[in-house]
């Protein structure tokens, strides 16, 4: 028997014995080696494993991306450390070109230790969705999986800034939630970008003043939220017991964030999923805000409601090491917004804090949680100098990269493709990346442009990072502009404490804004574009009001298409470089109608001249002079290996802007 699905996929059933298989054209995606079986507690499917076939998914599996040779637990286990599975998902995908979503709330396991693969869940029924695609087309499998389970949620703008959580009503803080106001002020005084607080994060911790246990003083909450809002922070509440007053907290006090603790949702599975959904409904039914919830014990579909974090851990270099594959691997199950507490909630040190914060600034979401470590405060100034300044450097970088990360978030909302991508997900055709090694599992892509290789050892042990794998293509050191040709593996990459190893893929266009202490602090009246010209490439910049659901439930958002036309070796000075910023497509309340542009075009040799809208723009004598003028250009050889800076004055966003960097002198006619 044959059953045809969409896209040419065919399910075949052999009658005696009953064996199922799926095909795409002349390719066999999977075939049962034994018929579906069941015992008193579970059902089992047994599939053949081809030579070299690799498996991904299962949700957040701490410390793991690659599953061949392993048994994947799809269950709750309360193990927040390496080897645990704090946000399991009953979904996996194969390099062969298929994915399987088991439509179940029951625990199970996927055994890929040796052929055949055995897939089991503790229930007497078998209900599964099979997604078919060309071999190695992981993006198509994610799109299919999220078509069934829902796309990842679109976070509000403030969700991409640093969050601060602590119990501010306890003896350490004088039993007064108002203390959080001074902490918020210190972030602003020290110019450390941050954007939200959870002021009651602790067991038995409420909000109020005085010695009452678990107080719910709404006058205090109202006052705290108002003050923090005026300082540019949004406020949320944590709960280990549920949020029975969420309607009052959201509609009355103005809270906009929720966090569920294992003390509440620890039973997992359907109960945890529905509890998170209750928080979502509490936020969205009582305000015009978007959902922003943090949780553990996620499951299939939790990605459309919440950030999933790795649980309560202790800060250490090993914590940094195993988090990298945890977060990159979670993307294969569409867990788009993932994180772990910066430097854990226990333990930690000045160095591990810096190294952990560094790489999390290249993810979409991040949070500190104070109150549990011997040095109980986990704010970025806790360890003093030079650590505070390094932390500021990376928080400022994250703040400037907001439009890049926000666009990646919208891409996830539209397609299921996560912002944080395993190397194999971004480079599926690279056979080296189908196996587990340092260069495949302990580095990741922040979107399509930026390769991040976190450091997980002390500088006293070594001030270099080894085994950074660069796939085929040209790569540019983010910090100094050194160019590398892949495939290659970098050894002895210079990595002092203030330097996170990062490389940019040639052809990339990275948008950013001028520095803000929190998203929306100022109008986005200037768009900065870092351009690494190589061939014909493009990037669409996404924007919306950053707060309401008008962008996700309606059409109030805008895209700006940026395209670059250049020779493959344009960064070596070969040929002209044309940058076209398209007219804005769409609109939303509060959208800027005019903005200036600051182009930073990376090239080893400066252009002979530059035109804007077909006319020569003046060459300035220095960067300082350029920075004090609205228009013009200057080539700075000392800037990251050579950067041509071009400024375009305020222009209506309804109007396209063309900038051409000419490799040789030209006469305009």
Number of C-alpha atoms within 10 A of each C-alpha: 8 12 10 13 12 8 10 11 20 19 18 16 17 12 9 7 9 11 17 21 17 23 20 21 12 6 13 15 25 22 18 20 18 17 16 16 13 17 10 8 9 17 18 23 20 20 22 17 21 13 7 12 14 19 24 26 27 29 32 35 32 25 24 27 29 22 22 23 14 14 16 25 22 25 25 21 15 18 15 20 20 18 15 22 30 29 33 29 33 26 25 22 25 23 21 23 23 26 28 19 22 21 16 20 19 16 19 23 18 23 20 20 14 13 16 17 20 20 20 23 24 18 18 14 13 17 9 13 14 17 22 27 22 16 17 22 18 26 18 20 28 24 20 22 27 24 13 14 17 21 27 28 26 27 26 22 22 21 27 26 25 26 24 25 26 23 26 28 30 25 11 11 13 14 21 20 25 22 16 25 16 11 16 20 14 14 18 16 9 13 15 25 24 28 25 25 26 24 27 24 27 23 14 15 24 27 28 25 20 14 13 15 14 16 15 16 14 15 12 17 23 15 15 22 25 17 18 21 16 10 18 19 22 23 26 25 23 26 22 18 14 18 19 12 10 21 20 14 23 22 17 14 20 21 26 29 25 25 23 26 22 18 12 16 24 17 13 25 22 16 15 23 22 14 18 25 18 16 26 20 17 24 27 20 13 17 19 14 20 26 28 23 24 23 27 31 30 31 29 28 21 27 27 22 26 31 26 28 25 27 24 19 20 20 21 21 20 14 21 27 21 20 23 26 26 30 31 32 31 30 27 30 31 33 35 33 29 28 22 26 26 28 29 27 23 20 16 22 14 17 19 25 24 25 26 27 24 28 22 24 21 25 22 27 24 24 27 21 26 23 19 17 17 10 14 16 17 26 22 25 20 15 17 10 11 12 19 18 18 20 25 19 16 23 25 22 18 26 26 21 20 24 23 24 28 24 20 25 27 23 20 24 23 18 20 31 31 30 29 30 26 30 25 26 25 20 19 18 14 15 10 16 21 23 18 15 13 15 21 23 25 29 26 28 26 26 22 18 19 21 27 23 24 25 28 19 19 15 14 7 7 14 17 18 21 18 18 24 23 21 20 13 13 19 26 23 18 19 15 13 20 14 18 18 14 14 15 14 14 15 12 12 13 14 17 16 19 17 18 21 23 22 25 24 24 26 26 21 27 23 24 23 22 18 17 20 22 25 26 14 11 12 14 19 17 19 17 20 22 18 26 26 28 22 16 15 18 18 20 20 23 22 23 24 19 22 18 18 21 18 20 16 8 8 13 18 19 19 18 19 17 22 19 25 19 23 17 16 16 23 26 16 18 18 17 20 27 20 26 19 22 18 16 19 13 15 18 16 10 10 18 14 14 15 16 19 21 23 21 22 23 28 26 22 19 23 22 14 19 27 19 21 13 13 13 17 18 16 18 18 11 12 13 10 13 19 17 8 13 14 20 21 29 25 25 19 15 10 14 17 19 21 26 23 24 31 23 22 16 15 16 15 20 14 13 16 19 19 23 23 23 19 18 14 10 11 5 8 5
